[in-house]
Amino acid sequence: VHDLRQAGAEQVQQRLAALRAELSHRKLAVEQGQVLDIQLSLLPDGTRLHLNLDMLAADALSLRTLLGDLVLLYRQHPLPALDYTFARYLADLRQEQASTEQRDRHQQARDYWLQRLDQLPGAPSLPIKPQGDDRQVCRRHHWLPPSERQ
């Protein structure tokens, strides 16, 4: 928590800019299980949430869902009821896997790819990041008013 409630307007802006620079270039140690970092700035006129979610832990749709839920909670609205549980997912999965038709499709697909295995190209040669490469993310923002949109 970054408590900036007693800071002046200029100091708040400087500290928020410094936090943005620091946090937007921070690399989480995913090999140690760090995939999510949440920090909060307490401001004289409200709060600001700083969220860093490694895309190894969630995809873009999941991030969008998380942010939507956070907005609802921030506005003190209830979250929509979950209509699909993990237990139901497992039951559906077991039922699908028990289906003879599904097993046949799976076996056909497996056989197809096993036959093609020797014909597939090898792994691509990926570039290696040079030591000391300190590239940083640059945020660009431009709002286009509705009157200028086509």
C-alpha positions as CSV (number, residue, x, y, z in Angstrom):
1,V,0.0,0.0,0.0
2,H,1.3,3.4,-1.0
3,D,-0.2,6.0,1.3
4,L,-0.2,9.3,-0.6
5,R,-3.3,10.8,1.2
6,Q,-1.2,13.6,2.8
7,A,0.9,14.4,-0.2
8,G,0.4,17.5,-2.4
9,A,-1.0,17.3,-5.9
10,E,2.5,17.6,-7.5
11,Q,4.0,15.0,-5.2
12,V,1.1,12.6,-5.9
13,Q,1.6,12.9,-9.6
14,Q,5.4,12.4,-9.3
15,R,5.0,9.4,-7.1
16,L,2.4,7.8,-9.3
17,A,4.6,8.4,-12.4
18,A,7.5,6.8,-10.6
19,L,5.3,3.8,-9.5
20,R,4.1,3.4,-13.1
21,A,7.7,3.4,-14.4
22,E,8.8,0.9,-11.7
23,L,5.8,-1.4,-11.9
24,S,5.2,-1.4,-15.6
25,H,8.7,-2.8,-16.2
26,R,8.8,-5.2,-13.3
27,K,9.2,-8.8,-14.3
28,L,7.5,-11.2,-11.9
29,A,9.5,-14.3,-10.9
30,V,7.1,-16.8,-12.4
31,E,9.6,-19.6,-11.7
32,Q,9.0,-18.9,-8.0
33,G,5.2,-18.8,-8.5
34,Q,4.9,-15.0,-8.7
35,V,2.2,-14.6,-11.3
36,L,0.1,-11.8,-9.7
37,D,1.0,-8.6,-8.0
38,I,-1.6,-6.2,-6.6
39,Q,-0.7,-2.9,-5.0
40,L,-2.9,0.0,-3.9
41,S,-2.2,3.7,-3.8
42,L,-4.3,5.7,-1.3
43,L,-4.8,9.1,-2.9
44,P,-6.2,12.4,-1.4
45,D,-9.3,12.0,-3.5
46,G,-9.6,8.2,-3.9
47,T,-7.6,5.1,-4.6
48,R,-5.7,3.6,-7.5
49,L,-5.2,-0.1,-8.0
50,H,-1.9,-1.3,-9.6
51,L,-2.4,-4.8,-11.1
52,N,0.3,-7.0,-12.7
53,L,-0.9,-10.3,-14.0
54,D,1.5,-12.5,-15.9
55,M,-0.2,-13.9,-19.0
56,L,1.1,-17.3,-18.0
57,A,-1.5,-17.3,-15.3
58,A,-4.5,-16.0,-17.3
59,D,-5.5,-15.2,-20.8
60,A,-6.8,-11.9,-22.1
61,L,-10.5,-13.0,-21.6
62,S,-9.8,-14.0,-18.0
63,L,-8.1,-10.7,-17.3
64,R,-11.0,-8.9,-18.8
65,T,-13.4,-10.9,-16.5
66,L,-11.2,-10.2,-13.5
67,L,-11.2,-6.4,-14.2
68,G,-14.9,-6.4,-14.8
69,D,-15.5,-8.1,-11.5
70,L,-13.2,-5.6,-9.7
71,V,-15.2,-2.7,-11.2
72,L,-18.4,-4.2,-9.9
73,L,-16.9,-4.7,-6.5
74,Y,-15.4,-1.2,-6.4
75,R,-18.9,0.2,-7.2
76,Q,-20.3,-2.0,-4.5
77,H,-22.4,-4.1,-6.9
78,P,-22.9,-7.8,-6.3
79,L,-21.0,-10.2,-8.6
80,P,-23.2,-12.2,-10.9
81,A,-24.0,-15.7,-9.6
82,L,-21.7,-18.4,-11.0
83,D,-23.9,-20.8,-13.0
84,Y,-21.2,-23.3,-13.9
85,T,-19.1,-24.9,-11.1
86,F,-15.8,-26.8,-11.3
87,A,-17.6,-29.9,-10.0
88,R,-20.1,-29.6,-12.9
89,Y,-17.2,-29.1,-15.3
90,L,-15.6,-32.3,-14.1
91,A,-18.9,-34.2,-14.3
92,D,-19.4,-33.0,-17.9
93,L,-15.8,-33.9,-18.8
94,R,-16.2,-37.4,-17.4
95,Q,-19.4,-37.9,-19.3
96,E,-17.8,-36.7,-22.5
97,Q,-14.8,-38.9,-22.0
98,A,-17.1,-41.9,-21.4
99,S,-18.9,-41.3,-24.7
100,T,-18.0,-44.0,-27.3
101,E,-18.3,-41.4,-30.0
102,Q,-15.8,-39.1,-28.2
103,R,-13.4,-41.9,-27.6
104,D,-13.5,-42.9,-31.3
105,R,-12.9,-39.2,-32.4
106,H,-10.0,-39.0,-30.0
107,Q,-8.5,-42.2,-31.3
108,Q,-8.9,-41.1,-34.9
109,A,-7.2,-37.8,-34.2
110,R,-4.4,-39.5,-32.3
111,D,-3.8,-41.9,-35.1
112,Y,-3.8,-39.1,-37.7
113,W,-1.1,-37.1,-35.8
114,L,1.0,-40.1,-35.0
115,Q,1.1,-41.0,-38.7
116,R,2.2,-37.4,-39.6
117,L,4.8,-37.1,-36.8
118,D,7.7,-37.8,-39.0
119,Q,6.6,-35.3,-41.7
120,L,6.3,-32.4,-39.3
121,P,9.0,-29.7,-39.3
122,G,11.3,-29.3,-36.3
123,A,11.0,-26.6,-33.7
124,P,11.7,-23.1,-34.9
125,S,15.0,-21.4,-34.1
126,L,13.9,-18.7,-31.7
127,P,16.0,-15.6,-31.0
128,I,17.8,-15.4,-27.7
129,K,17.6,-12.3,-25.6
130,P,21.1,-10.8,-25.2
131,Q,22.4,-10.4,-21.7
132,G,21.7,-6.9,-20.4
133,D,18.8,-6.3,-22.7
134,D,16.8,-3.7,-20.8
135,R,14.0,-3.1,-23.2
136,Q,11.0,-1.5,-21.5
137,V,7.3,-1.4,-22.2
138,C,6.1,2.0,-23.4
139,R,2.5,2.9,-22.8
140,R,0.8,4.9,-25.5
141,H,-2.7,6.3,-25.0
142,H,-4.9,8.3,-27.3
143,W,-8.6,8.8,-26.8
144,L,-10.7,9.3,-30.0
145,P,-13.9,11.2,-29.3
146,P,-17.0,9.7,-30.9
147,S,-17.4,12.6,-33.3
148,E,-14.0,11.6,-34.9
149,R,-14.8,7.9,-35.2
150,Q,-16.0,6.4,-38.4
